[in-house]
Amino acid sequence: MPLAQLTGIALAVGAAVAWGGSDFTGGYASRRAGPLHVLVLSRLAGLVCYATLAIVSGEAAPPPASMAWAAMAGCAGALGIAALYAGLTTGRAAVVVPTSGVIGAAMPVAFAAVVAGVLPVFRQLGLLTALVGIFLVSVGQGSRAARWSGGLGFGVLAGIGFGVFFICLGLVEPGHVFAPLAIAGVASFLAAGALLLSTRASLPSPTSNPSALLAGVFDATGAVCYVLALRWVRLDVAAVLSSLYPAVTVLLFRVVAREAVSRAQWVGLAICVAAIALIVV
């Protein structure tokens, strides 16, 4: 495999690591404040990161069409996270998390197949294997008592939000990285703020929850890695590999928080590793 493609794959896996860290720190942050407060603070931290990178890099503004795609990506990402958080409050994590993960990863695969054609057989098998791994790892995050009768709608909405986020960033004109992400960051923060204000809650202080800010930094790092990965690999490959973040979250909870990992999750982790190997071949 050419070095350029390996670089893209490494960046996409790096996005998964960063987003896994974001979910981990965001989970801890949510124990101190409401989910929408965490969402707003994490979007604020991400916006600061994007704006700083855009200013330091001196990157020119993208064309209007790319700006629109970036703004749509930011709104979709914020709404996806909000739906995920709302679904988790129903106590149906075993439904919400795997549904959102698989839909969010599958949508770019279907989009890329229509726009750019299907991948070689081994990589198709790798993407399919990754989807199975994402599902198994995510299922283990739910309570054993959780039923499959509720939370499906939130999971579907979250997955659509994540899928649209992946696709819209993939439609940004190549060569633009930080400026589109800054635009996405503004849109994401405004969408999160609107959701919070719709509940008649007040905006949180930036210093009230450092863990939420750290989650935003990790999230921004993942987005940068994902957009850079798109320079060297197709949208479907970058999106699916980046969507392996639940595996990272599970490992962090196991190592840092000493939380138990189910047999299904261990199997899912092994499948995720196998999927990366198949995609690299």
C-alpha positions as CSV (number, residue, x, y, z in Angstrom):
1,M,0.0,0.0,0.0
2,P,1.4,3.5,-0.9
3,L,2.7,5.6,1.9
4,A,0.1,8.3,1.3
5,Q,-2.8,5.9,1.9
6,L,-1.1,4.5,5.1
7,T,-0.8,8.1,6.3
8,G,-4.5,8.6,5.7
9,I,-5.4,5.4,7.5
10,A,-3.1,6.4,10.5
11,L,-4.8,9.8,10.7
12,A,-8.3,8.2,10.6
13,V,-7.3,5.8,13.4
14,G,-5.9,8.9,15.2
15,A,-9.3,10.5,14.9
16,A,-10.8,7.4,16.5
17,V,-8.4,7.7,19.4
18,A,-9.1,11.4,19.9
19,W,-12.9,10.9,19.7
20,G,-12.7,8.0,22.1
21,G,-10.9,10.3,24.6
22,S,-13.6,12.9,24.0
23,D,-16.3,10.4,24.9
24,F,-14.5,9.3,27.9
25,T,-13.9,12.8,29.3
26,G,-17.3,13.9,28.3
27,G,-18.8,11.0,30.2
28,Y,-17.1,12.1,33.3
29,A,-18.1,15.7,32.7
30,S,-21.7,14.7,32.4
31,R,-21.6,13.4,35.9
32,R,-21.0,16.9,37.2
33,A,-23.4,18.8,34.9
34,G,-26.3,18.3,32.5
35,P,-25.5,16.8,29.1
36,L,-26.4,20.0,27.3
37,H,-24.1,22.1,29.5
38,V,-21.3,19.6,28.6
39,L,-22.2,19.9,25.0
40,V,-22.1,23.7,25.0
41,L,-18.7,23.8,26.8
42,S,-17.2,21.2,24.6
43,R,-18.3,23.0,21.5
44,L,-16.9,26.2,22.9
45,A,-13.5,24.6,23.5
46,G,-13.5,23.1,20.0
47,L,-14.3,26.4,18.5
48,V,-11.4,28.0,20.2
49,C,-9.1,25.3,19.0
50,Y,-10.3,25.6,15.4
51,A,-10.1,29.4,15.3
52,T,-6.6,29.3,16.8
53,L,-5.4,26.8,14.2
54,A,-7.0,28.8,11.3
55,I,-5.4,32.0,12.4
56,V,-2.0,30.5,13.0
57,S,-2.0,28.6,9.7
58,G,-3.1,31.7,7.8
59,E,-5.3,29.4,5.7
60,A,-7.6,31.2,3.2
61,A,-11.3,31.0,3.5
62,P,-12.8,28.2,1.5
63,P,-15.3,28.7,-1.4
64,P,-18.9,29.5,-0.4
65,A,-20.1,26.0,-1.2
66,S,-17.4,24.5,1.1
67,M,-18.4,27.0,3.8
68,A,-22.0,25.8,3.6
69,W,-21.0,22.2,3.8
70,A,-18.8,23.0,6.8
71,A,-21.6,24.8,8.6
72,M,-24.0,21.9,7.9
73,A,-21.4,19.5,9.3
74,G,-21.1,21.5,12.5
75,C,-24.9,21.7,13.0
76,A,-25.3,18.0,12.2
77,G,-22.5,17.0,14.7
78,A,-24.0,19.1,17.5
79,L,-27.5,17.7,16.9
80,G,-26.1,14.1,16.7
81,I,-24.4,14.5,20.1
82,A,-27.5,16.1,21.6
83,A,-29.6,13.1,20.4
84,L,-27.1,10.7,21.7
85,Y,-27.1,12.4,25.2
86,A,-30.9,12.5,25.1
87,G,-31.1,8.8,24.3
88,L,-28.7,7.9,27.1
89,T,-30.9,9.6,29.6
90,T,-33.7,7.2,28.7
91,G,-31.6,4.3,30.2
92,R,-31.5,2.6,26.8
93,A,-27.8,2.8,26.1
94,A,-27.8,-0.7,24.7
95,V,-30.0,0.5,21.9
96,V,-28.9,4.1,21.4
97,V,-25.1,3.7,21.3
98,P,-24.8,0.8,18.8
99,T,-27.5,2.2,16.6
100,S,-25.9,5.6,16.3
101,G,-22.4,4.1,15.8
102,V,-23.4,1.8,13.0
103,I,-25.7,4.3,11.2
104,G,-23.1,7.0,11.5
105,A,-20.4,4.8,9.9
106,A,-22.6,3.1,7.3
107,M,-24.0,6.4,5.8
108,P,-20.6,7.5,4.4
109,V,-20.0,4.0,3.1
110,A,-23.3,4.1,1.1
111,F,-22.6,7.6,-0.1
112,A,-19.1,6.8,-1.3
113,A,-20.2,3.7,-3.1
114,V,-22.7,5.8,-5.1
115,V,-20.3,8.7,-5.8
116,A,-16.9,7.0,-6.1
117,G,-17.8,3.3,-6.8
118,V,-17.2,0.3,-4.6
119,L,-13.8,-0.6,-3.0
120,P,-11.8,-3.7,-3.7
121,V,-13.1,-6.8,-2.1
122,F,-10.7,-6.9,0.9
123,R,-11.4,-3.4,1.8
124,Q,-15.2,-3.9,1.5
125,L,-14.8,-6.9,3.9
126,G,-12.7,-4.6,6.2
127,L,-15.4,-2.0,6.3
128,L,-18.1,-4.6,7.0
129,T,-16.0,-6.1,9.7
130,A,-15.4,-2.7,11.3
131,L,-19.2,-2.1,11.4
132,V,-19.7,-5.4,13.2
133,G,-16.9,-4.5,15.7
134,I,-18.4,-1.1,16.3
135,F,-21.7,-2.7,17.1
136,L,-20.3,-5.3,19.5
137,V,-18.2,-2.8,21.4
138,S,-21.1,-0.3,21.6
139,V,-23.6,-2.9,22.8
140,G,-21.4,-3.6,25.8
141,Q,-21.7,0.0,26.9
142,G,-25.4,-0.5,27.8
143,S,-26.7,-1.8,31.0
144,R,-27.5,-5.6,31.0
145,A,-31.0,-4.6,32.1
146,A,-31.5,-2.3,29.2
147,R,-34.1,-3.4,26.7
148,W,-34.3,-3.0,23.0
149,S,-37.8,-1.6,23.2
150,G,-36.9,2.1,23.7
151,G,-34.3,4.7,22.6
152,L,-34.2,3.5,19.0
153,G,-35.4,6.9,17.7
154,F,-32.7,8.8,19.5
155,G,-30.1,6.3,18.2
156,V,-31.2,6.7,14.6
157,L,-31.2,10.5,14.9
158,A,-27.8,10.5,16.5
159,G,-26.5,8.2,13.8
160,I,-27.9,10.4,11.0
161,G,-26.3,13.4,12.6
162,F,-22.9,11.7,12.7
163,G,-23.3,10.4,9.2
164,V,-24.1,13.8,7.8
165,F,-21.2,15.3,9.7
166,F,-18.8,12.8,8.0
167,I,-20.3,13.3,4.6
168,C,-20.4,17.1,4.7
169,L,-16.8,17.5,5.8
170,G,-15.9,15.1,2.9
171,L,-17.6,17.5,0.5
172,V,-15.4,20.4,1.5
173,E,-13.0,21.4,-1.2
174,P,-9.6,19.6,-0.8
175,G,-6.8,21.6,0.6
176,H,-8.9,23.4,3.1
177,V,-8.7,22.1,6.7
178,F,-8.7,24.6,9.5
179,A,-10.9,27.4,8.0
180,P,-13.8,25.0,7.3
181,L,-13.5,23.4,10.7
182,A,-13.6,26.9,12.3
183,I,-16.9,27.5,10.4
184,A,-18.2,24.1,11.5
185,G,-17.2,25.0,15.1
186,V,-19.2,28.3,15.0
187,A,-22.2,26.5,13.7
188,S,-21.9,23.7,16.2
189,F,-21.6,26.1,19.1
190,L,-24.6,28.1,18.0
191,A,-26.7,25.0,17.5
192,A,-25.6,23.7,21.0
193,G,-26.4,27.1,22.6
194,A,-29.8,27.2,20.9
195,L,-30.6,23.7,22.2
196,L,-29.6,24.7,25.7
197,L,-31.6,28.0,25.7
198,S,-34.6,26.1,24.4
199,T,-34.7,24.3,27.7
200,R,-34.6,27.8,29.5
201,A,-31.3,26.9,31.1
202,S,-28.6,29.4,31.5
203,L,-25.3,29.3,29.7
204,P,-22.6,27.6,31.8
205,S,-19.4,29.4,32.9
206,P,-16.4,28.2,30.8
207,T,-14.5,27.4,34.1
208,S,-17.4,25.4,35.6
209,N,-16.4,22.1,34.1
210,P,-12.8,21.6,33.0
211,S,-13.5,18.0,31.9
212,A,-16.1,19.3,29.4
213,L,-13.5,21.7,27.9
214,L,-11.0,18.8,27.7
215,A,-13.6,16.7,25.8
216,G,-14.0,19.6,23.3
217,V,-10.2,19.7,22.8
218,F,-10.1,15.9,22.1
219,D,-13.1,16.3,19.8
220,A,-11.5,19.0,17.8
221,T,-8.3,16.9,17.5
222,G,-10.3,14.1,16.1
223,A,-12.0,16.3,13.6
224,V,-8.6,17.7,12.4
225,C,-7.3,14.2,12.0
226,Y,-10.4,13.1,10.1
227,V,-10.3,16.0,7.6
228,L,-6.5,15.5,7.1
229,A,-7.2,11.8,6.5
230,L,-9.5,12.7,3.6
231,R,-6.5,14.0,1.7
232,W,-5.2,10.5,1.2
233,V,-8.0,8.0,1.6
234,R,-11.6,7.8,0.5
235,L,-14.5,9.1,2.5
236,D,-15.8,5.7,3.5
237,V,-12.5,4.4,4.7
238,A,-11.8,7.6,6.7
239,A,-15.3,7.6,8.2
240,V,-15.4,4.0,9.2
241,L,-11.9,3.9,10.8
242,S,-12.7,7.2,12.6
243,S,-15.9,5.5,13.9
244,L,-13.9,3.0,15.8
245,Y,-13.8,5.4,18.7
246,P,-16.1,3.4,21.0
247,A,-13.3,0.8,21.2
248,V,-11.0,3.5,22.6
249,T,-13.6,4.7,25.0
250,V,-14.1,1.2,26.3
251,L,-10.4,0.6,26.8
252,L,-10.1,4.0,28.7
253,F,-12.9,3.1,31.0
254,R,-11.3,-0.3,31.6
255,V,-7.7,1.1,32.2
256,V,-8.5,4.4,34.0
257,A,-11.9,3.8,35.7
258,R,-11.3,0.0,36.2
259,E,-14.8,-0.7,34.8
260,A,-15.6,-4.2,33.6
261,V,-15.4,-5.1,29.9
262,S,-17.9,-7.6,28.7
263,R,-17.1,-10.6,26.5
264,A,-18.9,-9.0,23.6
265,Q,-16.8,-5.9,23.9
266,W,-13.5,-7.9,24.0
267,V,-14.7,-9.7,20.8
268,G,-15.6,-6.4,19.3
269,L,-12.2,-4.9,20.1
270,A,-10.5,-7.9,18.4
271,I,-12.8,-7.5,15.4
272,C,-11.9,-3.8,15.1
273,V,-8.2,-4.7,15.0
274,A,-8.9,-7.3,12.3
275,A,-10.9,-4.7,10.3
276,I,-8.0,-2.3,10.3
277,A,-5.7,-5.1,9.0
278,L,-8.1,-5.9,6.2
279,I,-8.4,-2.2,5.2
280,V,-4.6,-1.8,5.2
281,V,-4.1,-4.8,2.9
